[in-house]
Amino acid sequence: MEDLDDDGLIKIENVDGEKYLLKSQLDQVERYARLHYDLSINMEGLDAIHNLLDRIEDMQSEIDKLRRRLKYYEQNNIL
């Protein structure tokens, strides 16, 4: 798990010498573990997958935004 922290894929908090993982990151850690152990994907591959998933999420947000704008124009007969 420290490798994931070192590569910036997750953030491990250090409190009084104890290392903690944020609850919000549990899903990500589980996904990375499955990819690593089930599919033998190395850290570089995990980093690439992480970056691609971030790009997909950004593009999906942009698509949603554009759909809302298109719906507005269609409803107001602007097109």
Backbone as a printed PyTorch tensor [residue, N CA C, xyz], in Angstrom:
tensor([[[  0.8270,  -1.1830,   0.0000],
         [  0.0000,   0.0000,   0.0000],
         [  0.8740,   1.2500,   0.0000]],

        [[  2.0560,   1.1460,   0.5950],
         [  2.9440,   2.3020,   0.5990],
         [  3.4200,   2.6470,  -0.8040]],

        [[  3.5170,   1.6420,  -1.6800],
         [  3.8750,   1.9040,  -3.0740],
         [  2.8220,   2.7810,  -3.7360]],

        [[  1.5520,   2.5310,  -3.4250],
         [  0.4750,   3.3520,  -3.9810],
         [  0.6010,   4.7890,  -3.5000]],

        [[  0.9650,   4.9550,  -2.2380],
         [  1.1730,   6.2940,  -1.6750],
         [  2.3790,   6.9560,  -2.3240]],

        [[  3.4680,   6.2160,  -2.4750],
         [  4.6830,   6.7640,  -3.0790],
         [  4.4340,   7.2420,  -4.5050]],

        [[  3.6030,   6.5220,  -5.2380],
         [  3.2920,   6.8850,  -6.6190],
         [  2.1690,   7.9130,  -6.7200]],

        [[  1.6010,   8.3280,  -5.5930],
         [  0.5670,   9.3560,  -5.5880],
         [ -0.8140,   8.8580,  -5.9670]],

        [[ -1.0130,   7.5420,  -5.9590],
         [ -2.3240,   7.0030,  -6.3130],
         [ -3.3030,   7.0900,  -5.1490]],

        [[ -2.7870,   7.0300,  -3.9340],
         [ -3.6000,   7.2060,  -2.7300],
         [ -2.8110,   8.0760,  -1.7610]],

        [[ -3.4500,   8.5020,  -0.6920],
         [ -2.7820,   9.3030,   0.3350],
         [ -2.9310,   8.5940,   1.6650]],

        [[ -1.7980,   8.2330,   2.2520],
         [ -1.7980,   7.6210,   3.5720],
         [ -1.4830,   8.7140,   4.5880]],

        [[ -2.3340,   8.8410,   5.5930],
         [ -2.1420,   9.8360,   6.6410],
         [ -1.2790,   9.2380,   7.7470]],

        [[ -0.3570,  10.0210,   8.2670],
         [  0.5090,   9.5910,   9.3520],
         [  0.1430,  10.3990,  10.6030]],

        [[ -0.4400,   9.7150,  11.5960],
         [ -0.8700,  10.3780,  12.8240],
         [ -0.1990,   9.6770,  14.0020]],

        [[  0.6150,  10.4050,  14.7190],
         [  1.3190,   9.8760,  15.8860],
         [  2.0700,   8.5840,  15.5620]],

        [[  2.7160,   8.5560,  14.4140],
         [  3.4970,   7.3910,  14.0360],
         [  2.6960,   6.2360,  13.4600]],

        [[  1.3870,   6.3490,  13.4360],
         [  0.5190,   5.3140,  12.8650],
         [  0.0680,   5.7560,  11.4770]],

        [[  0.0150,   4.8180,  10.5660],
         [ -0.4150,   5.1220,   9.2010],
         [ -1.8890,   4.7700,   9.0380]],

        [[ -2.6330,   5.7080,   8.4600],
         [ -4.0670,   5.5280,   8.2590],
         [ -4.4380,   5.7990,   6.8090]],

        [[ -5.4150,   5.0630,   6.3590],
         [ -5.9690,   5.2400,   5.0280],
         [ -7.3400,   5.8820,   5.1750]],

        [[ -7.6150,   6.8770,   4.3590],
         [ -8.9150,   7.5290,   4.4200],
         [ -9.9950,   6.5630,   3.9370]],

        [[-11.1150,   6.5850,   4.6230],
         [-12.2270,   5.7000,   4.2670],
         [-12.6720,   5.9100,   2.8220]],

        [[-12.5860,   7.1380,   2.3590],
         [-13.0080,   7.4530,   0.9930],
         [-12.1180,   6.7950,  -0.0610]],

        [[-10.9430,   6.3070,   0.3440],
         [-10.0190,   5.6960,  -0.6030],
         [-10.0880,   4.1690,  -0.6160]],

        [[-10.9140,   3.5830,   0.2080],
         [-10.9810,   2.1240,   0.2840],
         [-11.3570,   1.4910,  -1.0550]],

        [[-12.3060,   2.0870,  -1.7670],
         [-12.7040,   1.5480,  -3.0670],
         [-11.5350,   1.5550,  -4.0450]],

        [[-10.7640,   2.6390,  -4.0320],
         [ -9.6110,   2.7290,  -4.9250],
         [ -8.5690,   1.6730,  -4.5780]],

        [[ -8.2850,   1.4980,  -3.3080],
         [ -7.2930,   0.5110,  -2.8930],
         [ -7.7500,  -0.8850,  -3.2880]],

        [[ -9.0320,  -1.1610,  -3.1190],
         [ -9.5630,  -2.4650,  -3.5150],
         [ -9.4180,  -2.6750,  -5.0140]],

        [[ -9.7160,  -1.6500,  -5.8030],
         [ -9.5820,  -1.7460,  -7.2550],
         [ -8.1250,  -2.0010,  -7.6430]],

        [[ -7.2000,  -1.2380,  -7.0490],
         [ -5.7820,  -1.4200,  -7.3600],
         [ -5.3060,  -2.8110,  -6.9490]],

        [[ -5.7730,  -3.3030,  -5.8130],
         [ -5.3740,  -4.6360,  -5.3570],
         [ -5.8560,  -5.7040,  -6.3280]],

        [[ -7.1050,  -5.5870,  -6.7830],
         [ -7.6310,  -6.5650,  -7.7440],
         [ -6.8470,  -6.5200,  -9.0510]],

        [[ -6.5700,  -5.3270,  -9.5330],
         [ -5.8180,  -5.2060, -10.7730],
         [ -4.4150,  -5.8050, -10.6250]],

        [[ -3.7960,  -5.5360,  -9.4980],
         [ -2.4330,  -6.0080,  -9.2720],
         [ -2.3820,  -7.5210,  -9.0730]],

        [[ -3.2030,  -8.0320,  -8.1860],
         [ -3.1180,  -9.4490,  -7.8520],
         [ -3.8430, -10.3540,  -8.8420]],

        [[ -4.9870,  -9.9310,  -9.3350],
         [ -5.7490, -10.7790, -10.2490],
         [ -5.2160, -10.7210, -11.6770]],

        [[ -4.7610,  -9.5360, -12.0880],
         [ -4.3310,  -9.3600, -13.4760],
         [ -2.8280,  -9.1280, -13.6150]],

        [[ -2.1180,  -9.1520, -12.5070],
         [ -0.6560,  -8.9700, -12.4950],
         [ -0.2190,  -7.6510, -13.1310]],

        [[ -0.9520,  -6.5890, -12.8540],
         [ -0.5970,  -5.2690, -13.3780],
         [  0.3650,  -4.6150, -12.3970]],

        [[  1.5080,  -4.1300, -12.9230],
         [  2.5220,  -3.5150, -12.0610],
         [  2.1480,  -2.0730, -11.7140]],

        [[  2.9920,  -1.4200, -10.8940],
         [  2.6980,  -0.0700, -10.4270],
         [  2.5990,   0.9250, -11.5820]],

        [[  3.4520,   0.7750, -12.5820],
         [  3.3920,   1.6840, -13.7240],
         [  2.0650,   1.5200, -14.4640]],

        [[  1.6070,   0.2810, -14.5840],
         [  0.3170,   0.0200, -15.2100],
         [ -0.8260,   0.5950, -14.4050]],

        [[ -0.7440,   0.4620, -13.0780],
         [ -1.7800,   1.0290, -12.2090],
         [ -1.8310,   2.5460, -12.3590]],

        [[ -0.6710,   3.1730, -12.4540],
         [ -0.6070,   4.6150, -12.6240],
         [ -1.2330,   5.0200, -13.9560]],

        [[ -0.9270,   4.2740, -15.0230],
         [ -1.5080,   4.5670, -16.3330],
         [ -3.0250,   4.4000, -16.3030]],

        [[ -3.5000,   3.3390, -15.6770],
         [ -4.9420,   3.1000, -15.5660],
         [ -5.5990,   4.2190, -14.7700]],

        [[ -4.9630,   4.6280, -13.6860],
         [ -5.4810,   5.7250, -12.8610],
         [ -5.6370,   6.9930, -13.6950]],

        [[ -4.5940,   7.3280, -14.4710],
         [ -4.6570,   8.5340, -15.3070],
         [ -5.7460,   8.4300, -16.3660]],

        [[ -5.8800,   7.2630, -16.9760],
         [ -6.9280,   7.0790, -17.9840],
         [ -8.3230,   7.1860, -17.3720]],

        [[ -8.5090,   6.5980, -16.1920],
         [ -9.8150,   6.6890, -15.5300],
         [-10.1410,   8.1230, -15.1500]],

        [[ -9.1370,   8.8970, -14.7280],
         [ -9.3570,  10.3120, -14.4360],
         [ -9.7920,  11.0700, -15.6920]],

        [[ -9.1360,  10.7730, -16.8080],
         [ -9.4940,  11.4300, -18.0650],
         [-10.9060,  11.0580, -18.4900]],

        [[-11.2740,   9.7920, -18.3250],
         [-12.6280,   9.3520, -18.6710],
         [-13.6480,  10.0780, -17.8060]],

        [[-13.3610,  10.1990, -16.5220],
         [-14.2750,  10.8940, -15.6090],
         [-14.4300,  12.3570, -16.0140]],

        [[-13.3270,  13.0180, -16.3520],
         [-13.3900,  14.4090, -16.8030],
         [-14.2070,  14.5370, -18.0880]],

        [[-13.9820,  13.6170, -19.0120],
         [-14.7220,  13.6700, -20.2750],
         [-16.1980,  13.3920, -20.0540]],

        [[-16.5400,  12.4930, -19.1280],
         [-17.9460,  12.2110, -18.8380],
         [-18.6170,  13.4400, -18.2390]],

        [[-17.8980,  14.1490, -17.3730],
         [-18.4410,  15.3880, -16.8090],
         [-18.6990,  16.4150, -17.9020]],

        [[-17.7700,  16.5210, -18.8430],
         [-17.9320,  17.4510, -19.9510],
         [-19.1240,  17.0580, -20.8220]],

        [[-19.2860,  15.7770, -21.0810],
         [-20.4300,  15.2960, -21.8670],
         [-21.7350,  15.6380, -21.1620]],

        [[-21.7910,  15.4050, -19.8510],
         [-23.0030,  15.7360, -19.0820],
         [-23.3090,  17.2270, -19.1600]],

        [[-22.2720,  18.0470, -19.0390],
         [-22.4440,  19.4960, -19.1210],
         [-22.9840,  19.8950, -20.4960]],

        [[-22.4150,  19.3310, -21.5400],
         [-22.8640,  19.6530, -22.8970],
         [-24.2840,  19.1750, -23.1490]],

        [[-24.6400,  18.0260, -22.6020],
         [-26.0200,  17.5350, -22.7500],
         [-27.0070,  18.4800, -22.0770]],

        [[-26.6560,  18.9860, -20.8980],
         [-27.5410,  19.9400, -20.2130],
         [-27.6980,  21.2130, -21.0420]],

        [[-26.5940,  21.6870, -21.6090],
         [-26.6660,  22.8930, -22.4360],
         [-27.5160,  22.6470, -23.6790]],

        [[-27.3250,  21.5040, -24.3190],
         [-28.1060,  21.1710, -25.5080],
         [-29.5900,  21.0790, -25.1680]],

        [[-29.8930,  20.4520, -24.0330],
         [-31.2920,  20.3320, -23.6120],
         [-31.9080,  21.7110, -23.3960]],

        [[-31.1460,  22.6230, -22.8030],
         [-31.6290,  23.9850, -22.5790],
         [-31.9760,  24.6480, -23.9120]],

        [[-31.0500,  24.5350, -24.8750],
         [-31.2900,  25.1570, -26.1790],
         [-32.4530,  24.5140, -26.9140]],

        [[-32.5800,  23.2200, -26.8090],
         [-33.7050,  22.5240, -27.4570],
         [-35.0270,  22.9320, -26.8260]],

        [[-35.0740,  23.0470, -25.4990],
         [-36.3150,  23.4080, -24.8210],
         [-36.7360,  24.8380, -25.1140]],

        [[-35.7790,  25.6790, -25.3850],
         [-36.0850,  27.1010, -25.6590],
         [-36.1030,  27.4060, -27.1520]],

        [[-36.1310,  26.3650, -27.9610],
         [-36.2040,  26.5100, -29.4210],
         [-35.1550,  27.4670, -29.9640]],

        [[-33.9910,  27.4030, -29.4240],
         [-32.8910,  28.2810, -29.8690],
         [-32.1520,  27.6670, -31.0470]],

        [[-32.2010,  26.3610, -31.1840],
         [-31.4800,  25.7030, -32.2790],
         [-32.2090,  25.8230, -33.5800]]])
